[in-house]
């Protein structure tokens, strides 16, 4: 069925009523809500420093340090995100509602870890390291967009009366 040029086919809500209650009750939801914008800010600062280095050759130490900080921030949000996923969905990773986001997150982590390994072992030149960081950052942007889309879907679900939490579920 078409309505105003958009498809209105039925879809399953992102969270079941019980999952939504667990999400809202979990302290890990707040942790993720704080870490996600922090990680994005760290990413933006690092991106500027990496691009500055690639354009001018200046600021190698600052760019390198910023990539390491970005990677540590990524590891932190991934560990706490897995704990959040366990609290909400009952499994640490690859819950059906976030399967693709977790899959892309694994690629993001692999690329950031490859950067740290190459930095530690001196297997790439500084320029190659910076390019690897940019590839890791590009996958991070894709992954961040996935999570922003899921946040939007959750908000649309919350506004949809047919996805509302039954009153009886609140008493459990």
ROKELO-358100 format. One record per residue (C-alpha): residue in three letters; residue number from 0; x, y, z. Coordinates in steps of 0.25 Angstrom, whole numbers, plus 5000, padded with zeros to 4 digits. Layout:
+------+-----+------+------+------+
! type ! seq !   px !   py !   pz !
+------+-----+------+------+------+
!  ALA ! NUM !    X !    Y !    Z !
...
+------+-----+------+------+------+
***
This chain:
+------+-----+------+------+------+
! type ! seq !   px !   py !   pz !
+------+-----+------+------+------+
!  UNK !   0 ! 5000 ! 5000 ! 5000 !
!  UNK !   1 ! 5005 ! 5014 ! 4996 !
!  UNK !   2 ! 5002 ! 5026 ! 5005 !
!  UNK !   3 ! 5008 ! 5039 ! 5001 !
!  UNK !   4 ! 5019 ! 5033 ! 4993 !
!  UNK !   5 ! 5024 ! 5024 ! 5004 !
!  UNK !   6 ! 5022 ! 5009 ! 5007 !
!  UNK !   7 ! 5014 ! 5006 ! 5019 !
!  UNK !   8 ! 5017 ! 4991 ! 5020 !
!  UNK !   9 ! 5016 ! 4985 ! 5033 !
!  UNK !  10 ! 5029 ! 4983 ! 5041 !
!  UNK !  11 ! 5032 ! 4977 ! 5054 !
!  UNK !  12 ! 5036 ! 4987 ! 5065 !
!  UNK !  13 ! 5050 ! 4988 ! 5069 !
!  UNK !  14 ! 5047 ! 4984 ! 5083 !
!  UNK !  15 ! 5037 ! 4975 ! 5089 !
!  UNK !  16 ! 5030 ! 4981 ! 5101 !
!  UNK !  17 ! 5038 ! 4973 ! 5111 !
!  UNK !  18 ! 5051 ! 4978 ! 5104 !
!  UNK !  19 ! 5047 ! 4992 ! 5104 !
!  UNK !  20 ! 5044 ! 4991 ! 5119 !
!  UNK !  21 ! 5058 ! 4985 ! 5121 !
!  UNK !  22 ! 5065 ! 4995 ! 5112 !
!  UNK !  23 ! 5058 ! 5007 ! 5119 !
!  UNK !  24 ! 5062 ! 5001 ! 5133 !
!  UNK !  25 ! 5076 ! 4998 ! 5130 !
!  UNK !  26 ! 5087 ! 5007 ! 5134 !
!  UNK !  27 ! 5095 ! 5003 ! 5122 !
!  UNK !  28 ! 5085 ! 5010 ! 5113 !
!  UNK !  29 ! 5090 ! 5023 ! 5120 !
!  UNK !  30 ! 5104 ! 5019 ! 5118 !
!  UNK !  31 ! 5102 ! 5016 ! 5103 !
!  UNK !  32 ! 5095 ! 5030 ! 5102 !
!  UNK !  33 ! 5107 ! 5037 ! 5108 !
!  UNK !  34 ! 5118 ! 5029 ! 5101 !
!  UNK !  35 ! 5112 ! 5030 ! 5087 !
!  UNK !  36 ! 5113 ! 5045 ! 5086 !
!  UNK !  37 ! 5126 ! 5045 ! 5093 !
!  UNK !  38 ! 5132 ! 5035 ! 5083 !
!  UNK !  39 ! 5127 ! 5044 ! 5071 !
!  UNK !  40 ! 5133 ! 5056 ! 5077 !
!  UNK !  41 ! 5147 ! 5048 ! 5079 !
!  UNK !  42 ! 5145 ! 5044 ! 5064 !
!  UNK !  43 ! 5143 ! 5058 ! 5059 !
!  UNK !  44 ! 5155 ! 5063 ! 5066 !
!  UNK !  45 ! 5163 ! 5052 ! 5061 !
!  UNK !  46 ! 5158 ! 5053 ! 5047 !
!  UNK !  47 ! 5162 ! 5067 ! 5046 !
!  UNK !  48 ! 5176 ! 5064 ! 5052 !
!  UNK !  49 ! 5178 ! 5052 ! 5042 !
!  UNK !  50 ! 5174 ! 5061 ! 5030 !
!  UNK !  51 ! 5183 ! 5072 ! 5035 !
!  UNK !  52 ! 5195 ! 5063 ! 5036 !
!  UNK !  53 ! 5192 ! 5057 ! 5022 !
!  UNK !  54 ! 5190 ! 5071 ! 5016 !
!  UNK !  55 ! 5202 ! 5078 ! 5023 !
!  UNK !  56 ! 5211 ! 5067 ! 5029 !
!  UNK !  57 ! 5210 ! 5074 ! 5042 !
!  UNK !  58 ! 5204 ! 5068 ! 5055 !
!  UNK !  59 ! 5208 ! 5054 ! 5053 !
!  UNK !  60 ! 5208 ! 5051 ! 5069 !
!  UNK !  61 ! 5195 ! 5058 ! 5071 !
!  UNK !  62 ! 5188 ! 5050 ! 5060 !
!  UNK !  63 ! 5194 ! 5037 ! 5064 !
!  UNK !  64 ! 5190 ! 5040 ! 5079 !
!  UNK !  65 ! 5176 ! 5044 ! 5075 !
!  UNK !  66 ! 5174 ! 5030 ! 5067 !
!  UNK !  67 ! 5179 ! 5023 ! 5079 !
!  UNK !  68 ! 5169 ! 5030 ! 5088 !
!  UNK !  69 ! 5158 ! 5028 ! 5077 !
!  UNK !  70 ! 5161 ! 5013 ! 5077 !
!  UNK !  71 ! 5161 ! 5012 ! 5092 !
!  UNK !  72 ! 5148 ! 5020 ! 5092 !
!  UNK !  73 ! 5142 ! 5010 ! 5082 !
!  UNK !  74 ! 5147 ! 4998 ! 5091 !
!  UNK !  75 ! 5140 ! 5004 ! 5103 !
!  UNK !  76 ! 5126 ! 5006 ! 5095 !
!  UNK !  77 ! 5127 ! 4992 ! 5089 !
!  UNK !  78 ! 5129 ! 4985 ! 5103 !
!  UNK !  79 ! 5118 ! 4994 ! 5109 !
!  UNK !  80 ! 5109 ! 4992 ! 5097 !
!  UNK !  81 ! 5111 ! 4977 ! 5098 !
!  UNK !  82 ! 5107 ! 4977 ! 5113 !
!  UNK !  83 ! 5095 ! 4986 ! 5109 !
!  UNK !  84 ! 5091 ! 4976 ! 5098 !
!  UNK !  85 ! 5091 ! 4965 ! 5109 !
!  UNK !  86 ! 5083 ! 4973 ! 5118 !
!  UNK !  87 ! 5072 ! 4976 ! 5108 !
!  UNK !  88 ! 5072 ! 4964 ! 5098 !
!  UNK !  89 ! 5079 ! 4953 ! 5107 !
!  UNK !  90 ! 5091 ! 4952 ! 5098 !
!  UNK !  91 ! 5104 ! 4959 ! 5097 !
!  UNK !  92 ! 5105 ! 4961 ! 5082 !
!  UNK !  93 ! 5097 ! 4959 ! 5070 !
!  UNK !  94 ! 5083 ! 4960 ! 5076 !
!  UNK !  95 ! 5074 ! 4959 ! 5064 !
!  UNK !  96 ! 5069 ! 4974 ! 5065 !
!  UNK !  97 ! 5084 ! 4979 ! 5064 !
!  UNK !  98 ! 5090 ! 4967 ! 5056 !
!  UNK !  99 ! 5095 ! 4976 ! 5045 !
!  UNK ! 100 ! 5100 ! 4987 ! 5054 !
!  UNK ! 101 ! 5108 ! 4977 ! 5062 !
!  UNK ! 102 ! 5114 ! 4971 ! 5049 !
!  UNK ! 103 ! 5119 ! 4984 ! 5044 !
!  UNK ! 104 ! 5124 ! 4988 ! 5058 !
!  UNK ! 105 ! 5133 ! 4975 ! 5057 !
!  UNK ! 106 ! 5139 ! 4981 ! 5044 !
!  UNK ! 107 ! 5141 ! 4995 ! 5050 !
!  UNK ! 108 ! 5148 ! 4988 ! 5062 !
!  UNK ! 109 ! 5156 ! 4980 ! 5053 !
!  UNK ! 110 ! 5161 ! 4992 ! 5045 !
!  UNK ! 111 ! 5164 ! 5000 ! 5058 !
!  UNK ! 112 ! 5171 ! 4988 ! 5064 !
!  UNK ! 113 ! 5179 ! 4986 ! 5051 !
!  UNK ! 114 ! 5183 ! 5001 ! 5052 !
!  UNK ! 115 ! 5188 ! 4998 ! 5066 !
!  UNK ! 116 ! 5196 ! 4986 ! 5062 !
!  UNK ! 117 ! 5202 ! 4993 ! 5050 !
!  UNK ! 118 ! 5206 ! 5005 ! 5059 !
!  UNK ! 119 ! 5212 ! 4995 ! 5069 !
!  UNK ! 120 ! 5220 ! 4987 ! 5059 !
!  UNK ! 121 ! 5224 ! 4998 ! 5050 !
!  UNK ! 122 ! 5219 ! 4990 ! 5038 !
!  UNK ! 123 ! 5213 ! 5002 ! 5031 !
!  UNK ! 124 ! 5218 ! 5016 ! 5028 !
!  UNK ! 125 ! 5212 ! 5028 ! 5035 !
!  UNK ! 126 ! 5204 ! 5032 ! 5023 !
!  UNK ! 127 ! 5199 ! 5017 ! 5021 !
!  UNK ! 128 ! 5195 ! 5017 ! 5036 !
!  UNK ! 129 ! 5187 ! 5030 ! 5034 !
!  UNK ! 130 ! 5180 ! 5024 ! 5022 !
!  UNK ! 131 ! 5177 ! 5012 ! 5030 !
!  UNK ! 132 ! 5171 ! 5020 ! 5041 !
!  UNK ! 133 ! 5162 ! 5028 ! 5030 !
!  UNK ! 134 ! 5157 ! 5014 ! 5025 !
!  UNK ! 135 ! 5154 ! 5010 ! 5039 !
!  UNK ! 136 ! 5147 ! 5024 ! 5041 !
!  UNK ! 137 ! 5139 ! 5022 ! 5028 !
!  UNK ! 138 ! 5134 ! 5009 ! 5034 !
!  UNK ! 139 ! 5131 ! 5015 ! 5047 !
!  UNK ! 140 ! 5122 ! 5026 ! 5040 !
!  UNK ! 141 ! 5114 ! 5015 ! 5033 !
!  UNK ! 142 ! 5113 ! 5008 ! 5047 !
!  UNK ! 143 ! 5109 ! 5021 ! 5054 !
!  UNK ! 144 ! 5098 ! 5023 ! 5043 !
!  UNK ! 145 ! 5093 ! 5009 ! 5046 !
!  UNK ! 146 ! 5091 ! 5012 ! 5060 !
!  UNK ! 147 ! 5085 ! 5026 ! 5058 !
!  UNK ! 148 ! 5075 ! 5019 ! 5048 !
!  UNK ! 149 ! 5071 ! 5009 ! 5059 !
!  UNK ! 150 ! 5070 ! 5020 ! 5069 !
!  UNK ! 151 ! 5060 ! 5027 ! 5060 !
!  UNK ! 152 ! 5052 ! 5014 ! 5058 !
!  UNK ! 153 ! 5051 ! 5012 ! 5073 !
!  UNK ! 154 ! 5046 ! 5026 ! 5074 !
!  UNK ! 155 ! 5036 ! 5024 ! 5063 !
!  UNK ! 156 ! 5032 ! 5011 ! 5070 !
!  UNK ! 157 ! 5030 ! 5018 ! 5083 !
!  UNK ! 158 ! 5020 ! 5028 ! 5076 !
!  UNK ! 159 ! 5012 ! 5017 ! 5070 !
!  UNK ! 160 ! 5000 ! 5013 ! 5078 !
!  UNK ! 161 ! 5001 ! 4999 ! 5073 !
!  UNK ! 162 ! 5015 ! 4997 ! 5078 !
!  UNK ! 163 ! 5011 ! 5002 ! 5092 !
!  UNK ! 164 ! 5015 ! 4994 ! 5105 !
!  UNK ! 165 ! 5003 ! 4987 ! 5110 !
!  UNK ! 166 ! 4999 ! 4992 ! 5124 !
!  UNK ! 167 ! 5000 ! 4978 ! 5130 !
!  UNK ! 168 ! 5014 ! 4978 ! 5125 !
!  UNK ! 169 ! 5018 ! 4989 ! 5135 !
!  UNK ! 170 ! 5014 ! 4981 ! 5147 !
!  UNK ! 171 ! 5023 ! 4970 ! 5144 !
+------+-----+------+------+------+
***
